[in-house]
């Protein structure tokens, strides 16, 4: 019965695009299967909410954080001020572009939304520095992707914590964020930089 | 100093100092807003505007949380753990345990990869599929940081490399489109096939990171207590959950 409920919950999510509907039907199926009584549902929801409260509220406040970042207008300023430090050093230029991308993605919590912000400035800049089209793709793509893994407020770390921390033995920052930052962002910077310089 | 850099630094440093991430985000947003030239009122306004967008996700997670609790009461996690123990036999030797660990991690990785393209549910599968497996992981003394690394790799690397599912949105609809619209006046022309090719090198770096995480950093056994998924509720609902120290030891 649990297996059926899991498949149904996932399938319905896929079909309707709604996590809420999927979860609801999963719970209903388990209730029909006699796993718990329907009048215990309140109890169940309270437990479920308590379990997910931290993740939920991080997501909510991360959305607020991102909105403040956008409102300040300093995201564009950051991209533009990157010019100043380059000088005419190609290697430094590549590194700074990657790091600027890292900070923007950490700030707005989504690598998908970072691209439109950085592309307008980075593309002409990269071409001016003589990076090939392939290297330009690497620079913009990697700069955007950087900071998705290893961010305290992105789906890619909150998701794993939401599953692993249900018995409160998995610390979001030290067991999800820091390990993924070390193992994914550092290689992305290194290999992204190398690829940009070689291609 | 740039407000975004400052805000991100404040947020990250506070998080690392074990301040609740929620407070860290609020403090970071406040600092960023004020340094970025917004008034206190404008900062709070912007924050509140953004907060609305997160509410739907939060409700979805609460529903999935209830589902995870229901699953845990169904006895499925115990069944999985029992089956594993019988599978390993009474005297589970190290080699067998290692094999099951590898199997489990590969399965988690595979599901995470598929969640981005084949079955694009994004992260919604995690609160459903992972909690029932925690007992098995405890049995194996599997370091959950390894599981977190496998999941995060599966959630991020595919969209940076494979132009299907969420990857189609990232690589084609956003990256390719923006590169070409920004580069067109300068004579830059990026074709669809160039993108995955170029991204293969940085993603290769992530793959190395994954191997290091699984087979080196978090390979050693780490011990967890066998705690229930959600705090047991008494019939009266009066019993409070004691705040218990959760970690037996760092490995």
HADDOCK unambig.tbl for C-alpha pairs under 7 A between the chains (distance, minus, plus):
assign (segid A and resid 2 and name CA) (segid B and resid 71 and name CA) 6.28 0.50 0.50
assign (segid A and resid 2 and name CA) (segid B and resid 74 and name CA) 6.72 0.50 0.50
assign (segid A and resid 2 and name CA) (segid B and resid 76 and name CA) 6.75 0.50 0.50
assign (segid A and resid 6 and name CA) (segid B and resid 128 and name CA) 6.98 0.50 0.50
assign (segid A and resid 10 and name CA) (segid B and resid 125 and name CA) 6.91 0.50 0.50
assign (segid A and resid 14 and name CA) (segid B and resid 121 and name CA) 6.03 0.50 0.50
assign (segid A and resid 19 and name CA) (segid B and resid 60 and name CA) 5.43 0.50 0.50
assign (segid A and resid 19 and name CA) (segid B and resid 124 and name CA) 6.86 0.50 0.50
assign (segid A and resid 20 and name CA) (segid B and resid 60 and name CA) 4.57 0.50 0.50
assign (segid A and resid 20 and name CA) (segid B and resid 63 and name CA) 5.93 0.50 0.50
assign (segid A and resid 23 and name CA) (segid B and resid 63 and name CA) 5.34 0.50 0.50
assign (segid A and resid 23 and name CA) (segid B and resid 64 and name CA) 4.85 0.50 0.50
assign (segid A and resid 23 and name CA) (segid B and resid 67 and name CA) 5.84 0.50 0.50
assign (segid A and resid 24 and name CA) (segid B and resid 63 and name CA) 6.43 0.50 0.50
assign (segid A and resid 26 and name CA) (segid B and resid 67 and name CA) 6.31 0.50 0.50
assign (segid A and resid 27 and name CA) (segid B and resid 67 and name CA) 5.22 0.50 0.50
assign (segid A and resid 27 and name CA) (segid B and resid 70 and name CA) 6.66 0.50 0.50
assign (segid A and resid 30 and name CA) (segid B and resid 70 and name CA) 6.98 0.50 0.50
assign (segid A and resid 35 and name CA) (segid B and resid 73 and name CA) 6.77 0.50 0.50
assign (segid A and resid 35 and name CA) (segid B and resid 74 and name CA) 5.42 0.50 0.50
assign (segid A and resid 44 and name CA) (segid B and resid 66 and name CA) 5.49 0.50 0.50
assign (segid A and resid 44 and name CA) (segid B and resid 69 and name CA) 6.68 0.50 0.50
assign (segid A and resid 44 and name CA) (segid B and resid 70 and name CA) 6.97 0.50 0.50
assign (segid A and resid 45 and name CA) (segid B and resid 63 and name CA) 6.97 0.50 0.50
assign (segid A and resid 45 and name CA) (segid B and resid 66 and name CA) 4.86 0.50 0.50
assign (segid A and resid 47 and name CA) (segid B and resid 66 and name CA) 6.58 0.50 0.50
assign (segid A and resid 47 and name CA) (segid B and resid 230 and name CA) 6.16 0.50 0.50
assign (segid A and resid 48 and name CA) (segid B and resid 62 and name CA) 5.60 0.50 0.50
assign (segid A and resid 48 and name CA) (segid B and resid 63 and name CA) 6.88 0.50 0.50
assign (segid A and resid 48 and name CA) (segid B and resid 65 and name CA) 3.97 0.50 0.50
assign (segid A and resid 48 and name CA) (segid B and resid 66 and name CA) 3.84 0.50 0.50
assign (segid A and resid 48 and name CA) (segid B and resid 69 and name CA) 6.09 0.50 0.50
assign (segid A and resid 49 and name CA) (segid B and resid 62 and name CA) 4.39 0.50 0.50
assign (segid A and resid 49 and name CA) (segid B and resid 65 and name CA) 6.07 0.50 0.50
assign (segid A and resid 49 and name CA) (segid B and resid 66 and name CA) 6.79 0.50 0.50
assign (segid A and resid 51 and name CA) (segid B and resid 65 and name CA) 6.33 0.50 0.50
assign (segid A and resid 51 and name CA) (segid B and resid 230 and name CA) 6.72 0.50 0.50
assign (segid A and resid 52 and name CA) (segid B and resid 61 and name CA) 6.12 0.50 0.50
assign (segid A and resid 52 and name CA) (segid B and resid 62 and name CA) 5.72 0.50 0.50
assign (segid A and resid 52 and name CA) (segid B and resid 65 and name CA) 5.92 0.50 0.50
assign (segid A and resid 56 and name CA) (segid B and resid 58 and name CA) 4.31 0.50 0.50
assign (segid A and resid 56 and name CA) (segid B and resid 61 and name CA) 6.55 0.50 0.50
assign (segid A and resid 57 and name CA) (segid B and resid 22 and name CA) 6.64 0.50 0.50
assign (segid A and resid 57 and name CA) (segid B and resid 58 and name CA) 6.91 0.50 0.50
assign (segid A and resid 58 and name CA) (segid B and resid 21 and name CA) 6.49 0.50 0.50
assign (segid A and resid 58 and name CA) (segid B and resid 22 and name CA) 5.15 0.50 0.50
assign (segid A and resid 59 and name CA) (segid B and resid 54 and name CA) 5.99 0.50 0.50
assign (segid A and resid 60 and name CA) (segid B and resid 51 and name CA) 5.21 0.50 0.50
assign (segid A and resid 60 and name CA) (segid B and resid 54 and name CA) 4.26 0.50 0.50
assign (segid A and resid 60 and name CA) (segid B and resid 55 and name CA) 6.18 0.50 0.50
assign (segid A and resid 61 and name CA) (segid B and resid 22 and name CA) 6.16 0.50 0.50
assign (segid A and resid 61 and name CA) (segid B and resid 25 and name CA) 6.34 0.50 0.50
assign (segid A and resid 61 and name CA) (segid B and resid 26 and name CA) 6.75 0.50 0.50
assign (segid A and resid 61 and name CA) (segid B and resid 51 and name CA) 6.00 0.50 0.50
assign (segid A and resid 62 and name CA) (segid B and resid 25 and name CA) 6.34 0.50 0.50
assign (segid A and resid 63 and name CA) (segid B and resid 50 and name CA) 4.98 0.50 0.50
assign (segid A and resid 63 and name CA) (segid B and resid 51 and name CA) 5.38 0.50 0.50
assign (segid A and resid 63 and name CA) (segid B and resid 53 and name CA) 6.66 0.50 0.50
assign (segid A and resid 63 and name CA) (segid B and resid 54 and name CA) 5.92 0.50 0.50
assign (segid A and resid 64 and name CA) (segid B and resid 46 and name CA) 6.93 0.50 0.50
assign (segid A and resid 64 and name CA) (segid B and resid 47 and name CA) 4.07 0.50 0.50
assign (segid A and resid 64 and name CA) (segid B and resid 48 and name CA) 6.10 0.50 0.50
assign (segid A and resid 64 and name CA) (segid B and resid 49 and name CA) 6.82 0.50 0.50
assign (segid A and resid 64 and name CA) (segid B and resid 50 and name CA) 4.05 0.50 0.50
assign (segid A and resid 64 and name CA) (segid B and resid 51 and name CA) 4.59 0.50 0.50
assign (segid A and resid 65 and name CA) (segid B and resid 25 and name CA) 6.14 0.50 0.50
assign (segid A and resid 65 and name CA) (segid B and resid 26 and name CA) 6.76 0.50 0.50
assign (segid A and resid 65 and name CA) (segid B and resid 29 and name CA) 4.97 0.50 0.50
assign (segid A and resid 65 and name CA) (segid B and resid 47 and name CA) 6.13 0.50 0.50
assign (segid A and resid 67 and name CA) (segid B and resid 46 and name CA) 5.75 0.50 0.50
assign (segid A and resid 67 and name CA) (segid B and resid 47 and name CA) 5.97 0.50 0.50
assign (segid A and resid 67 and name CA) (segid B and resid 50 and name CA) 5.10 0.50 0.50
assign (segid A and resid 68 and name CA) (segid B and resid 29 and name CA) 6.08 0.50 0.50
assign (segid A and resid 68 and name CA) (segid B and resid 33 and name CA) 6.03 0.50 0.50
assign (segid A and resid 68 and name CA) (segid B and resid 43 and name CA) 6.16 0.50 0.50
assign (segid A and resid 68 and name CA) (segid B and resid 46 and name CA) 5.21 0.50 0.50
assign (segid A and resid 68 and name CA) (segid B and resid 47 and name CA) 5.58 0.50 0.50
assign (segid A and resid 69 and name CA) (segid B and resid 4 and name CA) 6.18 0.50 0.50
assign (segid A and resid 69 and name CA) (segid B and resid 32 and name CA) 6.84 0.50 0.50
assign (segid A and resid 69 and name CA) (segid B and resid 33 and name CA) 6.99 0.50 0.50
assign (segid A and resid 71 and name CA) (segid B and resid 46 and name CA) 6.75 0.50 0.50
assign (segid A and resid 72 and name CA) (segid B and resid 33 and name CA) 6.08 0.50 0.50
assign (segid A and resid 72 and name CA) (segid B and resid 36 and name CA) 5.12 0.50 0.50
assign (segid A and resid 72 and name CA) (segid B and resid 37 and name CA) 6.71 0.50 0.50
assign (segid A and resid 72 and name CA) (segid B and resid 38 and name CA) 6.50 0.50 0.50
assign (segid A and resid 74 and name CA) (segid B and resid 2 and name CA) 6.47 0.50 0.50
assign (segid A and resid 74 and name CA) (segid B and resid 3 and name CA) 6.01 0.50 0.50
assign (segid A and resid 74 and name CA) (segid B and resid 4 and name CA) 6.18 0.50 0.50
assign (segid A and resid 74 and name CA) (segid B and resid 36 and name CA) 6.50 0.50 0.50
assign (segid A and resid 75 and name CA) (segid B and resid 4 and name CA) 6.33 0.50 0.50
assign (segid A and resid 78 and name CA) (segid B and resid 2 and name CA) 6.47 0.50 0.50
assign (segid A and resid 103 and name CA) (segid B and resid 5 and name CA) 6.41 0.50 0.50
assign (segid A and resid 103 and name CA) (segid B and resid 8 and name CA) 6.98 0.50 0.50
assign (segid A and resid 106 and name CA) (segid B and resid 8 and name CA) 6.70 0.50 0.50
assign (segid A and resid 107 and name CA) (segid B and resid 4 and name CA) 6.65 0.50 0.50
assign (segid A and resid 107 and name CA) (segid B and resid 8 and name CA) 5.81 0.50 0.50
assign (segid A and resid 112 and name CA) (segid B and resid 170 and name CA) 6.16 0.50 0.50
assign (segid A and resid 115 and name CA) (segid B and resid 174 and name CA) 6.94 0.50 0.50
assign (segid A and resid 115 and name CA) (segid B and resid 175 and name CA) 6.40 0.50 0.50
assign (segid A and resid 116 and name CA) (segid B and resid 178 and name CA) 6.20 0.50 0.50
assign (segid A and resid 119 and name CA) (segid B and resid 178 and name CA) 6.13 0.50 0.50
assign (segid A and resid 119 and name CA) (segid B and resid 179 and name CA) 6.19 0.50 0.50
assign (segid A and resid 119 and name CA) (segid B and resid 182 and name CA) 6.50 0.50 0.50
assign (segid A and resid 120 and name CA) (segid B and resid 182 and name CA) 5.19 0.50 0.50
assign (segid A and resid 123 and name CA) (segid B and resid 179 and name CA) 6.73 0.50 0.50
assign (segid A and resid 123 and name CA) (segid B and resid 182 and name CA) 6.33 0.50 0.50
assign (segid A and resid 123 and name CA) (segid B and resid 183 and name CA) 6.08 0.50 0.50
assign (segid A and resid 124 and name CA) (segid B and resid 183 and name CA) 6.60 0.50 0.50
assign (segid A and resid 133 and name CA) (segid B and resid 188 and name CA) 6.78 0.50 0.50
assign (segid A and resid 133 and name CA) (segid B and resid 190 and name CA) 6.66 0.50 0.50
assign (segid A and resid 134 and name CA) (segid B and resid 194 and name CA) 6.82 0.50 0.50
assign (segid A and resid 134 and name CA) (segid B and resid 198 and name CA) 5.73 0.50 0.50
assign (segid A and resid 137 and name CA) (segid B and resid 195 and name CA) 6.49 0.50 0.50
assign (segid A and resid 137 and name CA) (segid B and resid 198 and name CA) 6.49 0.50 0.50
assign (segid A and resid 138 and name CA) (segid B and resid 198 and name CA) 5.68 0.50 0.50
assign (segid A and resid 138 and name CA) (segid B and resid 199 and name CA) 5.77 0.50 0.50
assign (segid A and resid 141 and name CA) (segid B and resid 175 and name CA) 6.65 0.50 0.50
assign (segid A and resid 142 and name CA) (segid B and resid 202 and name CA) 6.99 0.50 0.50
assign (segid A and resid 149 and name CA) (segid B and resid 152 and name CA) 6.48 0.50 0.50
assign (segid A and resid 156 and name CA) (segid B and resid 152 and name CA) 5.44 0.50 0.50
assign (segid A and resid 156 and name CA) (segid B and resid 155 and name CA) 6.03 0.50 0.50
assign (segid A and resid 156 and name CA) (segid B and resid 156 and name CA) 6.91 0.50 0.50
assign (segid A and resid 157 and name CA) (segid B and resid 152 and name CA) 6.37 0.50 0.50
assign (segid A and resid 159 and name CA) (segid B and resid 123 and name CA) 5.51 0.50 0.50
assign (segid A and resid 159 and name CA) (segid B and resid 126 and name CA) 6.35 0.50 0.50
assign (segid A and resid 160 and name CA) (segid B and resid 126 and name CA) 6.55 0.50 0.50
assign (segid A and resid 160 and name CA) (segid B and resid 148 and name CA) 5.45 0.50 0.50
assign (segid A and resid 160 and name CA) (segid B and resid 151 and name CA) 6.23 0.50 0.50
assign (segid A and resid 160 and name CA) (segid B and resid 152 and name CA) 6.99 0.50 0.50
assign (segid A and resid 162 and name CA) (segid B and resid 127 and name CA) 5.90 0.50 0.50
assign (segid A and resid 163 and name CA) (segid B and resid 126 and name CA) 5.38 0.50 0.50
assign (segid A and resid 163 and name CA) (segid B and resid 127 and name CA) 4.49 0.50 0.50
assign (segid A and resid 163 and name CA) (segid B and resid 130 and name CA) 5.20 0.50 0.50
assign (segid A and resid 163 and name CA) (segid B and resid 131 and name CA) 5.60 0.50 0.50
assign (segid A and resid 164 and name CA) (segid B and resid 130 and name CA) 6.65 0.50 0.50
assign (segid A and resid 164 and name CA) (segid B and resid 131 and name CA) 6.60 0.50 0.50
assign (segid A and resid 166 and name CA) (segid B and resid 131 and name CA) 6.69 0.50 0.50
assign (segid A and resid 166 and name CA) (segid B and resid 229 and name CA) 5.51 0.50 0.50
assign (segid A and resid 166 and name CA) (segid B and resid 230 and name CA) 6.82 0.50 0.50
assign (segid A and resid 167 and name CA) (segid B and resid 227 and name CA) 5.90 0.50 0.50
assign (segid A and resid 167 and name CA) (segid B and resid 228 and name CA) 6.21 0.50 0.50
assign (segid A and resid 167 and name CA) (segid B and resid 229 and name CA) 4.87 0.50 0.50
assign (segid A and resid 167 and name CA) (segid B and resid 230 and name CA) 6.52 0.50 0.50
assign (segid A and resid 168 and name CA) (segid B and resid 246 and name CA) 6.43 0.50 0.50
assign (segid A and resid 169 and name CA) (segid B and resid 246 and name CA) 5.31 0.50 0.50
assign (segid A and resid 169 and name CA) (segid B and resid 247 and name CA) 6.15 0.50 0.50
assign (segid A and resid 173 and name CA) (segid B and resid 15 and name CA) 6.79 0.50 0.50
assign (segid A and resid 173 and name CA) (segid B and resid 16 and name CA) 6.68 0.50 0.50
assign (segid A and resid 175 and name CA) (segid B and resid 145 and name CA) 5.30 0.50 0.50
assign (segid A and resid 176 and name CA) (segid B and resid 145 and name CA) 6.32 0.50 0.50
assign (segid A and resid 176 and name CA) (segid B and resid 148 and name CA) 5.74 0.50 0.50
assign (segid A and resid 179 and name CA) (segid B and resid 145 and name CA) 6.82 0.50 0.50
assign (segid A and resid 179 and name CA) (segid B and resid 149 and name CA) 6.94 0.50 0.50
assign (segid A and resid 180 and name CA) (segid B and resid 149 and name CA) 5.67 0.50 0.50
assign (segid A and resid 183 and name CA) (segid B and resid 209 and name CA) 4.55 0.50 0.50
assign (segid A and resid 183 and name CA) (segid B and resid 210 and name CA) 6.55 0.50 0.50
assign (segid A and resid 183 and name CA) (segid B and resid 213 and name CA) 6.53 0.50 0.50
assign (segid A and resid 184 and name CA) (segid B and resid 206 and name CA) 5.06 0.50 0.50
assign (segid A and resid 184 and name CA) (segid B and resid 209 and name CA) 5.69 0.50 0.50
assign (segid A and resid 187 and name CA) (segid B and resid 205 and name CA) 4.96 0.50 0.50
assign (segid A and resid 187 and name CA) (segid B and resid 206 and name CA) 5.80 0.50 0.50
assign (segid A and resid 187 and name CA) (segid B and resid 209 and name CA) 6.52 0.50 0.50
assign (segid A and resid 188 and name CA) (segid B and resid 202 and name CA) 5.24 0.50 0.50
assign (segid A and resid 188 and name CA) (segid B and resid 205 and name CA) 5.86 0.50 0.50
assign (segid A and resid 188 and name CA) (segid B and resid 206 and name CA) 6.20 0.50 0.50
assign (segid A and resid 191 and name CA) (segid B and resid 201 and name CA) 6.33 0.50 0.50
assign (segid A and resid 191 and name CA) (segid B and resid 202 and name CA) 4.87 0.50 0.50
assign (segid A and resid 191 and name CA) (segid B and resid 205 and name CA) 5.59 0.50 0.50
assign (segid A and resid 192 and name CA) (segid B and resid 201 and name CA) 6.93 0.50 0.50
assign (segid A and resid 192 and name CA) (segid B and resid 202 and name CA) 4.78 0.50 0.50
assign (segid A and resid 195 and name CA) (segid B and resid 201 and name CA) 6.28 0.50 0.50
